[in-house]
């Protein structure tokens, strides 16, 4: 029987390494050369179908620029099932930043989080500053997934998300919608949905 | 920081974050800064390390309290009224997608030395020891009158003019006993003192209707609460702001509010850097509150005492509820202001399992505030640890229209966020020059 699982995926990495472009390629198969920082996207969703019939729906959180001055809120990391930490292969400093983000994830996020290190802009290999060996070695030491991608050409993008989907626990509770990843973890009685108006209330003559 | 902004916002408390979020959605270019390295300012929720750093510098949290990360201890005890104004803002801005809410399990009121549940159903009302049998009938008539009230239908008014007649005269018309009046005015209308009794009944009516409709919405209690603590609220509005282009800087010292020769706002200075903006909004701590020197733009209106108490058991007499509000009406303990207890626990992901966090608070009336909350502390049973603050309540000295400096108010002693939203609406009106109208946010989630 096919089942759909929903997971929260957070993006991390220095500004301008192509975090949003990577997601735009994955979700909409688009690329925009002059893309500035994302405005108005709370999060994007995309599903990946696995061979066993399971579909994995990613709820993808972009940093919305809050990474720039180290101002990401704990809420961002909370209940993240997986993280894609992006660096730019043409900027060696961006790998150092990626290392910092991975340390931050290890400190703040759930210990079971799956982390993928992603070297973006592989289409600019001529200007490469980060070797594949260096990044791969680091990823192995830290137990991270690793891949190089090009949001511009699309190379490797779908592959890394599919690889993450395969690594996620398929025994997790099927989740209903946004924020539901956290509902599964919560204990005790069910939460309340503020968007659902109680019928009794809306008919209440006093509630005018 | 070299750019010029429309609005600089100082402090990431809930009031400032709601404003920042709404202003960004409106298209304003916002820079939001906080001197702390965490979100929330005075309305933050702290983990154990932050809590001990704040109240017991140099002392490590005891290991037996469990993992640091399991804690989110609120600094200000407030719950969200299910049908209240904050709920409306949460839904309209769609920040509910970042949050999850649970009910507060029960609301209790103190009377004659013991606590009783505020009835949430008719069945509970019939069994409630709060009223005798005849008083219950009188109360029933009173509530039927409120439920049936229609402004346009004089037949439902029973000779009462809500805009002219005092609440006292309404109570008297239905023959309600003083104990019942206490219960209605304090546990339902949520007044902190008795000043409302001799004022026109309309606001009391509105508050009781809000309470009963909130109670009806999810049952059990009129309150809801965000998982992982109240500190999630400012964070979610900050994210809204960021998504609409707001820039965030935490851990940023604010050294000076710069004004021109006429006293009009020019910018703020942090170290060697200066950022210019048309307007500034900020909490009282950025405008001289509690500091010597510099220009003071706020005035103290009173003080509130809050005792954060770590318990290893639910509060006795609350049917082992995982979360409660207890109101001690002022008349019951010979005070002018009510004492409130707000308790949450691991059900709301704010502490380790088998730990309960209760905050006892009231408006300070004497020079021995800790003694004033003793009736509240006594209800808690053994207290594992206690962190007490006495916080001045600041209010701005000017409306900001002449200098473009807009100061928000301190978090007051009420048990909910209605006054926070009033402050948001008030500041918005002064900053923008028009009433805050909530627009439904476009659905920007891309589904495929």
Interface residues (C-beta under 8 A of the other chain):
Chain A: X27 X28 X37 X38 X39 X40 X41 X42 X43 X44 X45 X46 X47 X64 X65 X66 X68 X69 X70 X71 X73 X74 X75 X76 X78 X108 X178 X179 X182 X183 X186 X187 X188 X189 X191 X192 X194 X195 X198 X200 X201 X204 X205 X206 X207
Chain B: X38 X39 X69 X82 X83 X87 X90 X91 X94 X96 X97 X98 X99 X100 X101 X102 X103 X146 X147 X148 X149 X150 X209 X212 X213 X216 X217 X218 X224 X227 X228 X232 X235 X236 X238 X239 X240 X242 X243 X244 X245 X247 X248 X249 X250 X251 X252 X322 X346 X347 X349 X442 X444 X445 X446 X447 X448
